[in-house]
Amino acid sequence: MSSTPNLPHDSSLPGEHFEVRQTAPSDDYHPDPARSLPLSPARQALLDDILALYSCQPTRRRVERYTPDCVYDDQFVYANDRYKMAGQWFALPKLFKESRNEGYQVVVDDPLLIQFKNEQTWTFPGGIKSTTINALVSLSLDPDSADSDFPQVKYHKDQANRKDYSHTGPGFSFKKWQADKVAGMMDSDDVQYFKKDARGDYREEVRTYASGTAEAPRKDF
């Protein structure tokens, strides 16, 4: 499957410019690994690093898969630079006993975009409860590194339901607030290594939308 999102080719633009919006016919993003599109070795290595981050295995090198001006956007977090992003990834092993990847399916491999269906099982501390989440993950790539041996991500979006995010309301305010605060609260040399990326010129105003379907064309994945 191929798509033609209107992604910029100017790497100097902050991550906000690289958002991909879409809706889907249903909330079902269950992957079929047998139908996954093959990736080049460099892009497969990128995907492997992203899956390792989801699986509570953060390293500085894996966080460097993101540009300093990146955006991470999911149902719980809106982090708009790499320092904030580092805080989120390095916090995961403290919040969960385990996170296990159950499978993925690459559905789009375009010059500046990789999209895959992902299934992840999260186990809470004590192992008393686990939850499995299926999501569509969109990785908008940095134009300058997209074809290199170490491609980087400008915008990482994780959608767990058919609608996209409006970036409005109290729910969004909370997920942005916690992302703004977590990195500074963590006693972690790994997180503080990325403090140099906490620069205002790396960020622009959050793009807001009238609803979760506004400016989000329907796509069948």
C-alpha positions in Angstrom: 0.0 0.0 0.0 1.3 3.5 -0.8 0.1 6.9 0.2 0.9 10.4 -0.9 0.8 12.6 2.2 1.8 16.2 1.7 5.0 16.0 3.8 7.6 18.8 3.4 11.1 18.2 2.1 12.7 20.9 4.2 14.5 19.3 7.2 14.9 22.7 8.9 11.2 22.9 9.6 10.1 21.8 13.2 8.4 18.5 13.7 4.9 20.0 13.8 5.1 20.4 10.0 5.4 16.7 9.5 2.1 15.5 11.1 0.1 12.9 9.0 -3.6 12.9 9.7 -6.0 10.1 8.9 -9.1 8.3 10.0 -9.9 4.6 9.5 -13.1 2.6 9.0 -12.9 1.0 12.5 -10.7 0.8 15.6 -9.3 -2.5 14.4 -5.5 -2.2 13.9 -4.7 -5.8 14.5 -1.6 -6.6 12.5 -1.1 -9.5 10.1 2.7 -10.0 10.1 2.5 -12.3 7.1 1.3 -9.3 5.0 3.9 -6.9 6.3 5.8 -4.9 3.6 9.5 -5.5 3.4 11.8 -2.6 4.4 15.3 -1.8 3.5 18.0 -2.8 6.0 18.3 0.8 7.3 14.6 1.2 7.7 14.2 -2.2 9.3 16.8 -1.1 11.8 14.8 2.0 12.5 11.7 0.0 13.1 13.5 -2.4 15.3 14.7 0.5 17.5 11.2 2.0 17.7 9.8 -1.4 18.8 12.5 -1.8 21.4 11.5 1.6 22.8 7.9 0.5 23.0 9.2 -2.7 24.8 10.8 -0.7 27.7 14.3 -1.0 26.3 15.4 2.7 25.9 19.0 3.7 25.1 20.4 7.0 24.1 21.1 5.7 20.6 17.5 4.6 20.2 16.2 8.0 21.4 18.6 9.6 18.8 16.3 8.0 16.2 14.3 11.2 16.7 15.4 14.6 15.5 15.9 17.3 18.3 12.7 19.0 17.1 10.6 15.9 16.9 7.0 15.5 18.0 5.5 12.4 19.7 1.7 12.2 19.7 -0.5 9.4 21.2 -3.6 9.1 23.3 -1.6 9.8 26.5 1.3 12.0 25.5 2.2 15.1 23.3 5.9 15.6 23.5 7.3 18.3 21.2 11.1 18.0 21.5 13.6 15.2 22.0 14.2 16.0 25.6 10.6 15.5 26.5 10.5 12.4 24.3 13.5 11.0 26.2 11.6 11.5 29.4 8.7 9.5 28.1 10.8 6.5 26.8 13.1 6.3 29.9 10.0 6.5 32.2 8.3 3.5 30.7 10.4 0.8 32.5 9.5 2.6 35.8 5.8 2.5 35.0 5.5 -1.0 33.6 6.8 -4.4 34.7 7.0 -5.4 31.0 6.0 -4.4 27.5 6.0 -7.1 24.9 5.5 -6.7 21.1 3.0 -9.3 19.9 3.5 -8.5 16.2 3.5 -5.7 13.6 2.6 -5.2 10.0 4.1 -2.5 7.8 1.4 -1.1 5.6 3.1 2.0 4.1 6.7 2.4 3.1 7.0 5.8 1.3 10.0 8.0 0.8 9.1 10.1 3.9 6.6 7.9 5.7 6.5 4.5 7.4 3.2 3.3 8.8 2.7 0.0 10.6 0.0 -1.7 12.7 1.4 -2.6 16.1 0.2 -4.9 18.9 1.8 -4.3 22.3 1.0 -6.0 25.6 1.7 -3.8 28.7 2.1 -5.5 32.1 1.6 -3.3 35.2 3.9 -3.5 38.3 3.4 -6.7 40.3 2.2 -8.4 37.2 -1.4 -8.3 38.4 -2.9 -6.9 35.2 -1.9 -6.7 31.5 -3.6 -4.9 28.6 -3.0 -5.3 24.9 -3.3 -2.4 22.6 -3.5 -2.3 18.8 -2.5 0.9 17.1 -1.5 2.5 13.8 1.9 4.0 14.1 3.0 6.7 11.6 6.7 7.7 11.4 7.2 10.8 9.4 10.9 10.8 8.4 13.4 13.6 8.4 14.0 14.4 4.7 17.8 14.8 5.1 18.2 11.3 6.7 15.4 9.3 5.2 17.6 7.5 2.7 20.7 7.3 5.0 22.0 4.4 7.1 20.4 6.1 10.2 17.0 7.5 9.3 15.4 9.8 11.9 11.8 10.6 12.8 10.3 14.0 12.7 6.8 13.1 13.9 5.7 9.9 15.6 2.0 9.4 15.8 0.3 6.4 17.6 -3.4 6.1 16.9 -5.4 3.5 18.9 -8.8 4.2 17.4 -10.3 5.2 14.1 -10.3 9.0 14.8 -7.3 11.2 14.8 -6.4 13.7 17.5 -7.9 17.2 17.7 -5.2 18.5 20.1 -7.9 20.4 22.0 -9.8 20.1 25.3 -8.8 19.1 28.9 -7.5 15.6 27.8 -5.0 17.1 25.4 -4.0 19.8 28.0 -3.2 17.0 30.5 -1.2 14.9 28.1 0.9 17.9 27.0 1.3 19.1 30.6 2.7 15.8 31.8 5.1 15.5 28.8 6.3 19.0 29.6 7.0 18.1 33.2 8.2 14.4 33.2 11.7 14.9 31.8 12.6 17.6 34.3 11.4 15.4 37.2 13.5 12.4 36.3 16.8 11.6 38.1 18.3 10.1 35.0 21.6 10.9 33.3 20.2 9.4 30.1 17.3 11.8 30.1 19.4 14.8 31.1 21.8 14.0 28.2 19.1 15.3 25.9 18.4 18.5 27.8 20.3 20.4 25.1 17.3 19.7 22.9 14.9 21.6 25.1 14.9 24.7 23.0 12.0 26.9 22.1 13.1 27.4 18.5 12.6 23.7 18.0 8.9 24.1 18.6 5.9 25.8 17.0 2.3 26.3 18.2 0.4 23.0 18.5 -1.8 22.4 15.4 -5.4 22.2 16.5 -8.4 20.8 14.7 -12.2 21.1 15.0 -12.5 17.4 15.7 -10.8 14.0 15.4 -12.1 13.7 11.8 -11.3 17.3 10.6 -8.6 17.4 7.9 -8.1 13.7 8.3 -9.0 11.7 5.2 -10.3 8.2 5.6 -7.9 5.5 4.7 -8.4 1.7 4.7 -5.4 0.0 6.2 
